[in-house]
Structures are given as C-alpha cells and as structure tokens.
C-alpha cells in the first residue's frame, strides 16, 4: 500500500514528560508551561520541555563509533540523570551491542538511517530513511524509536509534517555543545561545558554526541558530561527525562 503524503488519521499528540527534581532522579510528573506550536505529531519541532521549572533535558546523537559510550552511560547511571539517545539505523546495524546498551536504560529516537540532509528529499526518500532506521533500531535493541531528530538540525516545515505523518514527534534542541568537532575542530572540554551552560534555561533540550569519527578519537562530550551535570545542579537545575514522550499518530501501512 502506498503511504499518504500527509497524515490520514491523527489524534491529538500527548507529550508526557518525566521531570526530575533538581539534583535527583525523582518521580515523573507532567510538565507544565507552553512551547511555541504544538509539540509532537501535531506540528512544531520540540526544542524545550514544556515546563516553567528549572530543568534541562540531555540528549545524545549516535551515528559514528562506540567511543565514549561506556563512559557516558556510567556517568548517567552514577548521577541518576535521564537522557535520550537518537540513533541512526546505520549505527544500530554496525554497533548492535552499543545500541542495546543505550536502549537498556534510556529511551531511543530515530536520527534517520544514513544521516542525509532532509530538505529537498521526496516523501518517498524520507519514508525510506525513517522506515529503515526504525527496523534497524528494533532489530538491535528490541525497542521502537519514540521520536525523530533531523540530521544536521536541518529541516523545513514540510519535513516536520512528513515525519509527523510517519508517526513521529520531532525533538530538536536549543543548543549543541559542539563536542563532535573535537580538538581538530578547535573545540575544548571547557568550550563544551560553556556551550551547555549558556543553554541552561527552563526546559532547554541540549544536544550532545556519543562516538567519534575515524579521524577524531577524542570524545569531548563524554569528557565534559560530569562537569555539565555538576554545573547544572550548581545553578539549581534538575533534569527532565523524555522517556514518556508518547505519540498518538496513526497512519496506514
């Protein structure tokens, strides 16, 4: 069966967010406040947790190798901080054990299959990227991705509508720590921490990365993570988990 160009049956998307009290894992409670546009399947890309409380959400993209993953997971576990990982399908296929480790304690989203630039793609090409990624992530982790993040942070309003049509809320970010650039790109751990700190604001979603490219074997986000968590707490911030991000979109298959 062919897929519709736009969504064919969409119920109002529910955004249920686990918000941790500052400095603790805490019990999940519903977020409050508002964001521009309606998050999830109904429209705008989500860049902030809809809350007025002093919490931030840490997210990581995984598209390269396994460098730093064990360290990131160990820090998150020790500090009892939730996070969300956006995996490419290609990463899940090449590193299934790492993908399983990420999904064992944290929710996972889709970062496409091959990390292309989405503006200019046809709906058929978008669908192929989303479907192949979902299959690879399920194959590696046993989990279905609960959200979508565009490669390079590049997308149009039509791209958002198309991904919504495939059943995914879109989760983006307020700021990127740029740790992926590595020392060769002129970035240091201090700079990564500073970029995270400048994003501290109620509900801010921060983008980081795990893994490194073949030519850059320094994982600055993993190095900076303990300092980012400590700084957030020193500034009175807790951490919001995106694990209850739920979608109620139904499309024909």
LINKAFEN-V869893 format. One record per residue. N is the residue number from 1. RES is the residue in one letter. PSI is psi in radians with two decimals (* if undefined). OMEGA is omega as a letter, one per 40 degrees, with the letter a starting at -180 (* if undefined). D_CENTER is the distance of its C-alpha to the mean C-alpha in Angstrom with 2 decimals. Layout:
n->N res->RES psi->PSI omega->OMEGA d_center->D_CENTER
n->N res->RES psi->PSI omega->OMEGA d_center->D_CENTER
//
This chain:
n->1 res->X psi->2.49 omega->i d_center->30.27
n->2 res->X psi->2.63 omega->i d_center->28.75
n->3 res->X psi->2.56 omega->a d_center->25.52
n->4 res->X psi->2.65 omega->i d_center->26.01
n->5 res->X psi->-0.66 omega->i d_center->25.10
n->6 res->X psi->2.98 omega->a d_center->23.77
n->7 res->X psi->2.56 omega->a d_center->22.85
n->8 res->X psi->-0.48 omega->i d_center->25.96
n->9 res->X psi->1.84 omega->a d_center->25.36
n->10 res->X psi->2.07 omega->i d_center->22.69
n->11 res->X psi->2.86 omega->i d_center->23.00
n->12 res->X psi->2.25 omega->a d_center->21.54
n->13 res->X psi->2.42 omega->i d_center->17.85
n->14 res->X psi->2.29 omega->i d_center->17.40
n->15 res->X psi->1.73 omega->a d_center->14.64
n->16 res->X psi->1.99 omega->a d_center->15.43
n->17 res->X psi->2.35 omega->i d_center->13.62
n->18 res->X psi->2.04 omega->a d_center->14.78
n->19 res->X psi->2.09 omega->a d_center->15.88
n->20 res->X psi->2.50 omega->i d_center->17.43
n->21 res->X psi->2.66 omega->a d_center->20.60
n->22 res->X psi->2.20 omega->i d_center->20.83
n->23 res->X psi->0.05 omega->a d_center->21.32
n->24 res->X psi->2.86 omega->i d_center->20.93
n->25 res->X psi->-0.80 omega->i d_center->18.82
n->26 res->X psi->2.97 omega->i d_center->20.85
n->27 res->X psi->2.48 omega->a d_center->21.15
n->28 res->X psi->2.38 omega->i d_center->18.61
n->29 res->X psi->2.79 omega->a d_center->19.94
n->30 res->X psi->2.46 omega->i d_center->19.08
n->31 res->X psi->2.74 omega->i d_center->17.66
n->32 res->X psi->3.05 omega->a d_center->20.27
n->33 res->X psi->-2.86 omega->a d_center->20.72
n->34 res->X psi->2.86 omega->i d_center->19.54
n->35 res->X psi->2.86 omega->i d_center->17.30
n->36 res->X psi->2.20 omega->a d_center->18.58
n->37 res->X psi->3.04 omega->i d_center->18.79
n->38 res->X psi->2.13 omega->a d_center->17.90
n->39 res->X psi->2.84 omega->i d_center->14.24
n->40 res->X psi->-2.58 omega->a d_center->13.24
n->41 res->X psi->-0.22 omega->a d_center->15.71
n->42 res->X psi->-0.04 omega->i d_center->18.30
n->43 res->X psi->-1.84 omega->a d_center->17.24
n->44 res->X psi->2.65 omega->i d_center->15.32
n->45 res->X psi->2.33 omega->a d_center->11.72
n->46 res->X psi->2.17 omega->i d_center->10.38
n->47 res->X psi->-0.24 omega->i d_center->10.20
n->48 res->X psi->2.53 omega->i d_center->11.68
n->49 res->X psi->2.30 omega->a d_center->12.22
n->50 res->X psi->1.41 omega->a d_center->15.66
n->51 res->X psi->2.69 omega->i d_center->17.81
n->52 res->X psi->-0.01 omega->a d_center->20.57
n->53 res->X psi->2.79 omega->i d_center->20.25
n->54 res->X psi->1.43 omega->i d_center->19.44
n->55 res->X psi->2.67 omega->i d_center->16.01
n->56 res->X psi->2.83 omega->i d_center->12.77
n->57 res->X psi->2.18 omega->i d_center->9.23
n->58 res->X psi->2.28 omega->i d_center->7.93
n->59 res->X psi->2.61 omega->a d_center->4.54
n->60 res->X psi->2.41 omega->i d_center->5.66
n->61 res->X psi->2.50 omega->i d_center->6.30
n->62 res->X psi->1.93 omega->a d_center->9.40
n->63 res->X psi->-0.18 omega->a d_center->12.07
n->64 res->X psi->-1.91 omega->a d_center->15.26
n->65 res->X psi->-2.86 omega->a d_center->17.17
n->66 res->X psi->0.04 omega->a d_center->17.07
n->67 res->X psi->2.29 omega->i d_center->18.12
n->68 res->X psi->-0.19 omega->a d_center->16.98
n->69 res->X psi->-0.79 omega->a d_center->15.00
n->70 res->X psi->-0.71 omega->i d_center->17.89
n->71 res->X psi->-0.77 omega->a d_center->18.17
n->72 res->X psi->-0.81 omega->a d_center->14.61
n->73 res->X psi->-0.67 omega->a d_center->14.98
n->74 res->X psi->-0.72 omega->i d_center->18.48
n->75 res->X psi->-0.79 omega->i d_center->17.69
n->76 res->X psi->-0.71 omega->i d_center->15.10
n->77 res->X psi->-0.83 omega->a d_center->17.76
n->78 res->X psi->-0.73 omega->a d_center->20.62
n->79 res->X psi->-0.06 omega->a d_center->19.27
n->80 res->X psi->0.88 omega->a d_center->17.97
n->81 res->X psi->2.24 omega->i d_center->14.63
n->82 res->X psi->2.74 omega->i d_center->11.72
n->83 res->X psi->2.93 omega->i d_center->8.17
n->84 res->X psi->2.42 omega->a d_center->5.20
n->85 res->X psi->2.27 omega->i d_center->5.09
n->86 res->X psi->1.93 omega->a d_center->4.58
n->87 res->X psi->2.46 omega->i d_center->8.38
n->88 res->X psi->2.66 omega->i d_center->11.03
n->89 res->X psi->-0.61 omega->i d_center->14.03
n->90 res->X psi->-0.73 omega->i d_center->16.22
n->91 res->X psi->-0.80 omega->a d_center->14.60
n->92 res->X psi->-0.67 omega->i d_center->15.00
n->93 res->X psi->-0.70 omega->a d_center->18.54
n->94 res->X psi->-0.49 omega->a d_center->19.50
n->95 res->X psi->1.11 omega->a d_center->18.09
n->96 res->X psi->-0.62 omega->a d_center->18.24
n->97 res->X psi->-0.72 omega->i d_center->19.19
n->98 res->X psi->-0.71 omega->i d_center->16.28
n->99 res->X psi->-0.74 omega->i d_center->13.93
n->100 res->X psi->-0.69 omega->i d_center->16.01
n->101 res->X psi->-0.70 omega->i d_center->15.87
n->102 res->X psi->-0.73 omega->a d_center->12.08
n->103 res->X psi->-0.24 omega->a d_center->12.34
n->104 res->X psi->-0.59 omega->a d_center->15.55
n->105 res->X psi->-0.18 omega->a d_center->14.37
n->106 res->X psi->2.62 omega->i d_center->10.70
n->107 res->X psi->2.65 omega->a d_center->8.97
n->108 res->X psi->2.56 omega->i d_center->7.41
n->109 res->X psi->3.02 omega->i d_center->6.08
n->110 res->X psi->2.40 omega->i d_center->8.02
n->111 res->X psi->0.49 omega->a d_center->8.03
n->112 res->X psi->3.10 omega->i d_center->11.76
n->113 res->X psi->-0.94 omega->a d_center->14.58
n->114 res->X psi->0.16 omega->i d_center->16.20
n->115 res->X psi->0.86 omega->i d_center->13.99
n->116 res->X psi->2.99 omega->i d_center->16.60
n->117 res->X psi->2.12 omega->a d_center->16.93
n->118 res->X psi->-0.61 omega->i d_center->16.69
n->119 res->X psi->2.23 omega->a d_center->19.30
n->120 res->X psi->-0.26 omega->i d_center->22.57
n->121 res->X psi->2.58 omega->i d_center->21.44
n->122 res->X psi->2.86 omega->i d_center->23.46
n->123 res->X psi->-0.63 omega->i d_center->22.12
n->124 res->X psi->-0.71 omega->i d_center->23.43
n->125 res->X psi->-0.70 omega->i d_center->21.46
n->126 res->X psi->-0.81 omega->a d_center->18.19
n->127 res->X psi->-0.75 omega->i d_center->19.06
n->128 res->X psi->-0.78 omega->i d_center->19.92
n->129 res->X psi->-0.77 omega->a d_center->16.60
n->130 res->X psi->-0.76 omega->a d_center->14.76
n->131 res->X psi->-0.80 omega->i d_center->17.53
n->132 res->X psi->-0.68 omega->i d_center->17.90
n->133 res->X psi->-0.80 omega->a d_center->14.27
n->134 res->X psi->-0.74 omega->i d_center->14.47
n->135 res->X psi->-0.77 omega->a d_center->17.83
n->136 res->X psi->-0.73 omega->a d_center->16.90
n->137 res->X psi->-0.73 omega->i d_center->14.06
n->138 res->X psi->-0.70 omega->a d_center->16.56
n->139 res->X psi->-0.71 omega->a d_center->19.29
n->140 res->X psi->-0.62 omega->a d_center->17.75
n->141 res->X psi->-0.33 omega->a d_center->16.21
n->142 res->X psi->0.10 omega->a d_center->18.02
n->143 res->X psi->2.57 omega->i d_center->14.89
n->144 res->X psi->2.28 omega->i d_center->13.89
n->145 res->X psi->2.41 omega->a d_center->10.29
n->146 res->X psi->-0.07 omega->a d_center->9.83
n->147 res->X psi->3.03 omega->a d_center->7.68
n->148 res->X psi->2.46 omega->i d_center->7.45
n->149 res->X psi->2.27 omega->a d_center->6.24
n->150 res->X psi->2.41 omega->i d_center->9.57
n->151 res->X psi->2.48 omega->i d_center->10.92
n->152 res->X psi->0.06 omega->a d_center->12.43
n->153 res->X psi->0.38 omega->a d_center->11.12
n->154 res->X psi->2.18 omega->i d_center->14.32
n->155 res->X psi->2.77 omega->i d_center->15.17
n->156 res->X psi->2.97 omega->i d_center->18.11
n->157 res->X psi->-0.63 omega->i d_center->18.78
n->158 res->X psi->-0.66 omega->i d_center->20.11
n->159 res->X psi->-0.75 omega->i d_center->17.00
n->160 res->X psi->-0.80 omega->i d_center->15.13
n->161 res->X psi->-0.68 omega->a d_center->18.17
n->162 res->X psi->-0.75 omega->i d_center->18.29
n->163 res->X psi->-0.66 omega->i d_center->14.81
n->164 res->X psi->-0.72 omega->a d_center->15.69
n->165 res->X psi->-0.49 omega->i d_center->18.92
n->166 res->X psi->-0.02 omega->i d_center->17.35
n->167 res->X psi->0.22 omega->a d_center->15.99
n->168 res->X psi->2.29 omega->i d_center->12.31
n->169 res->X psi->2.64 omega->a d_center->11.01
n->170 res->X psi->2.17 omega->i d_center->9.06
n->171 res->X psi->2.04 omega->i d_center->6.23
n->172 res->X psi->-2.38 omega->a d_center->6.88
n->173 res->X psi->2.73 omega->i d_center->8.16
n->174 res->X psi->-0.72 omega->i d_center->11.68
n->175 res->X psi->2.69 omega->i d_center->12.15
n->176 res->X psi->2.32 omega->a d_center->11.31
n->177 res->X psi->-0.29 omega->i d_center->13.38
n->178 res->X psi->0.29 omega->i d_center->14.80
n->179 res->X psi->-0.43 omega->a d_center->15.38
n->180 res->X psi->-0.37 omega->a d_center->14.89
n->181 res->X psi->-0.50 omega->i d_center->18.19
n->182 res->X psi->3.07 omega->i d_center->20.09
n->183 res->X psi->-0.59 omega->i d_center->23.71
n->184 res->X psi->-0.42 omega->i d_center->24.91
n->185 res->X psi->0.19 omega->i d_center->22.94
n->186 res->X psi->0.30 omega->a d_center->24.60
n->187 res->X psi->2.47 omega->i d_center->21.77
n->188 res->X psi->2.95 omega->i d_center->22.61
n->189 res->X psi->-0.72 omega->i d_center->21.09
n->190 res->X psi->-0.70 omega->i d_center->22.76
n->191 res->X psi->-0.68 omega->i d_center->21.11
n->192 res->X psi->-0.81 omega->i d_center->17.58
n->193 res->X psi->-0.75 omega->a d_center->18.53
n->194 res->X psi->-0.69 omega->i d_center->20.18
n->195 res->X psi->-0.66 omega->i d_center->17.30
n->196 res->X psi->-0.76 omega->a d_center->15.16
n->197 res->X psi->-0.65 omega->a d_center->18.30
n->198 res->X psi->-0.31 omega->i d_center->18.92
n->199 res->X psi->-0.20 omega->a d_center->15.68
n->200 res->X psi->2.04 omega->i d_center->16.87
n->201 res->X psi->2.74 omega->a d_center->17.68
n->202 res->X psi->2.11 omega->i d_center->17.40
n->203 res->X psi->0.05 omega->a d_center->14.00
n->204 res->X psi->2.31 omega->i d_center->12.31
n->205 res->X psi->2.17 omega->a d_center->8.53
n->206 res->X psi->2.35 omega->i d_center->8.66
n->207 res->X psi->2.26 omega->i d_center->7.05
n->208 res->X psi->-3.09 omega->a d_center->8.71
n->209 res->X psi->2.59 omega->i d_center->9.65
n->210 res->X psi->2.72 omega->a d_center->11.58
n->211 res->X psi->2.96 omega->i d_center->14.63
n->212 res->X psi->2.82 omega->i d_center->17.04
n->213 res->X psi->2.88 omega->a d_center->19.08
n->214 res->X psi->-0.53 omega->a d_center->22.56
n->215 res->X psi->-0.07 omega->a d_center->24.19
n->216 res->X psi->1.70 omega->a d_center->22.22
n->217 res->X psi->0.68 omega->i d_center->22.39
n->218 res->X psi->2.18 omega->a d_center->21.17
n->219 res->X psi->1.52 omega->a d_center->17.75
n->220 res->X psi->-0.61 omega->i d_center->17.80
n->221 res->X psi->-0.68 omega->i d_center->14.46
n->222 res->X psi->-0.69 omega->i d_center->15.81
n->223 res->X psi->-0.64 omega->a d_center->19.12
n->224 res->X psi->-0.32 omega->a d_center->17.94
n->225 res->X psi->-0.82 omega->i d_center->15.75
n->226 res->X psi->-0.67 omega->i d_center->18.90
n->227 res->X psi->-0.65 omega->i d_center->20.20
n->228 res->X psi->-0.77 omega->i d_center->17.12
n->229 res->X psi->-0.79 omega->a d_center->17.23
n->230 res->X psi->-0.72 omega->a d_center->21.00
n->231 res->X psi->-0.73 omega->i d_center->21.00
n->232 res->X psi->-0.79 omega->a d_center->18.74
n->233 res->X psi->-0.66 omega->i d_center->21.17
n->234 res->X psi->-0.50 omega->i d_center->24.12
n->235 res->X psi->0.13 omega->i d_center->23.12
n->236 res->X psi->0.31 omega->a d_center->23.01
n->237 res->X psi->2.50 omega->i d_center->19.28
n->238 res->X psi->-2.87 omega->a d_center->17.70
n->239 res->X psi->2.33 omega->a d_center->14.16
n->240 res->X psi->2.27 omega->i d_center->12.42
n->241 res->X psi->2.46 omega->i d_center->10.78
n->242 res->X psi->0.32 omega->a d_center->8.69
n->243 res->X psi->-0.33 omega->i d_center->10.66
n->244 res->X psi->0.33 omega->i d_center->13.07
n->245 res->X psi->1.96 omega->a d_center->11.13
n->246 res->X psi->2.50 omega->i d_center->13.92
n->247 res->X psi->2.52 omega->i d_center->15.07
n->248 res->X psi->0.70 omega->i d_center->18.76
n->249 res->X psi->2.42 omega->i d_center->19.09
n->250 res->X psi->2.18 omega->i d_center->21.86
n->251 res->X psi->2.75 omega->i d_center->22.83
n->252 res->X psi->2.57 omega->i d_center->25.70
n->253 res->X psi->* omega->* d_center->25.32
//
